Amino acid sequence: MKKIIVALITLLSLNIYGEVEVKSKKAFDVDGNKYIIRPLYGIATSSDIGELLTFQGLKKSTNGGKIAGVQVERYVYKNPYNFPINITLQNSFITHFNSYSGDKADYYTNDNTYEINFGIKIYWLEFPWDKYVRTRLGVSEGFSYTSNITNLERENQYGKNNSNYLNYIDITLSFNAKDITKIEEFEDTYIGVGVSHRSGIFGTINGVDGGSNNVIFFFETEL
């Protein structure tokens, strides 16, 4: 199973950066900018994804975990059939900075954990306030692999199943930096906030009935 997933990550990653010919037309031949580069920083939270999306409060994780990483996206479609959406393929590499010194130190880890994700992301581009500040809401769906189990997942799933391989969801809300600052050079730059989520989809994946969430802050630029 591990070899299959690694092979899929490699193949799909190459698709992001390659030009695939389909019926004499490039599958990723889109006008304008083709890539999104997103450095990010985040904090671990014990809030579930429903609480975060409905603004019911942010509960900081007791282990104080933090993450940092970068996401790279390749546009697949822009405004298909004139609909206000964009579609990308997304890769990301994230480092979890684990630390723990409590009474369960033998269960938690002080070693960093490395996470690789791949997904398909859809952006909604039309909002009532776009004439003031352009906004885009993105949701990705894919899969995730971590080098070991993060302290956040050990905390949330204490005594239950954990897995290196889980489902991955990425939700972001970003605002155009030129519209905010009035600086022309920021036309292709956005700043925003989001949620990085791993879960077993209620036990569907490796028997993991639960997940973990990190609130992320980022800027993203298009090339």
N, C-alpha and C positions, 0 to 999 in steps of 0.2 A: 504493500500500500504506500509506504514512504517513497519508494522509487517512482511509483506512478505519479504521485503528487509533485515530486521534484521535477520530473520530466514535463508535466503539464505547465508548471511555472516557467520553465525554461522556454518551452515552445511558444507560450502565449506572450512572454516577455519579448521574444524576437519579433512577434507579430506587431507589437507596439512600435518598434523602431524600424521595421521593414516596410517596403511597399509591395503589396500582394496584388497580382494581376487577376482580375475577375472579368471575363468576357471583354478583354482588351481595354478595361478601364480600371484604374487604381482604386482598390477598396477603401483606402484612407485618403483619397484625393479631395481635400477640403480647401476652401478659399481662406486666405488670411493665415492667422496664427495656427500652428498645428499642435503645439505642446502646452501643457500647464505644468509649472514647477512649483511645488508647495513645501517649503520648510515649515515645520510645526514644533510646538512645545505643548506639553499637556500635564495635567495632574490627575492622579487616580481618585476615583470616587466610589463610595459604596452605594450611591443612588442607582436605582435601576433605570433603564432607558425610558420607561414611561414617565417617571418622575422628572427626568431631565427635559423631556420634550414638552411636558405640560407645566414647566417652571414651578414645580412644587418644592424647590430648594435643592441646594447642592450639599451633599454629605461627604465631607472629605474622608478618604480612606484612613483607617487607623495606622497603616504602615507607612503613610506619607510618600507613596510612590510617585515618581515623575517619569515622563517620557519625552523623547526628542527624536525627530526623524525627518524624512523627506518623502514626498509622494510625487511621482511623475505620471502624467496622463497624456494620452495621444487621442486627438479627436478622431472619431469615426464618422459622425454625422453632425452637421450644424443646421438647425431649423428644417428638419425633414418635412416636406409637404407644407412649408411655411408655418409649421407649428412652433410655438415658443419654447423649444427644448434643444439642448445639445447632448450628444452621447459620446462618452470617452471610454477608453480602456485604461485601467489604473494599476500601477505597481507602487508599492511603498515598502520602505525599510525603516523600522522603528527600533530604538533602543529603550528598554525599560531599566531605569536606575533603581534597583531594589536595595532596600536596607531594612534591617530589623534587629532589635536588641531587647525584645520583651521576653516573657516567660516561656514562649514557644519557639525559641531561637533554633532548636533542632529541626523544626518543621518548616520554617521559612528560610530564605536565602539572602545573602548579601552580594551575590554575584549578579552582574547585569544579564538581562535576557534580551535576545534579539528576535525580532518579529518580521516576517516577510508576508505581504498580502498581495493578492491579485483580485481585481473585480471589474465589473462593468458599472459605469456611473452615468446617471441621468440628471441633467440640470434643468430646472424650471426657471425661465428668464423673464417672465412678465409679471410686474407688480404695479399697483396703482401709483406709487411714488417714484417711478422710474425717471420722470423728468427732473427730479431733484437729485436722486442717487440711484444708479443702476445696481440692481440686486440680483443675486442668483442663489437658488436653493438646490443643493446637490445631494443625491442619495446613491450610494453604491452598494452592490451586493456581490459577494465573492467568497473566497476561502483564505484562511490564515494559518501560518505555521510559526511556532515559537521554539527557540532553542531549548528552553525548559519552561516549567510552569511559573508564571509570575506570582509575586507575593499577593497581588490583588486577587488573583483567581484562587490562590490557596486560602485567602481570607474569606472570600465569598462562598467558596465550595468546601469549607472545612469539614472533613470527614466524609465527603462525597467524591464522585468521580471527577477527574480532571483529564485534560488531553492537550497535547501539543497542537493537534489539528482541529480547527473549529471553523464555524461559519464566521464571516466577516461582514460587518455593516459600517459604512462611513457616512455620516450626515454632516453637511457643512452649510453655513449661511454666510455669504460674503458680500462686500460692498465695494464699489469701484472707488479707488483711491484718488483718481483725478477729480471725480465729482465732489469728494469730501474736501480735498486740499486746494483744488483749482490749479494744480500744477500739471502742465501738459505732459510732462515726461512720465506721469503715472497712469496714462490712459490704459495700458494693458496690465495694470496691477490692481489686485483686490486684497482687502484685509477682512478677516472674519473669525468665526468661532464655530466649533462643531463637537461631535461625539465620535470617538473611535470605539467600536463595540465588537467583542468576540463572544460567541455563545454556541451551545450545542443544539439550539432550536428545540428546546423542551425534550431533550433526551434523544433526539434523532441522530445526532453525531456522537459516536463513541460513548453513548449513555450519559452525556453531560447535560444535566437538567439545570441550567443556569448560565451565567455569563459574567462579563466584566465590562466596565465603561471607564474611559478616560476622556475628560473634557479637554479639548485642544484649542489652541490659539495659533493663528498662522497669518502669513501673507502669501499670495500666489501671484506669479507673473506668467504671462503668455509669450511664447516665442514662435 
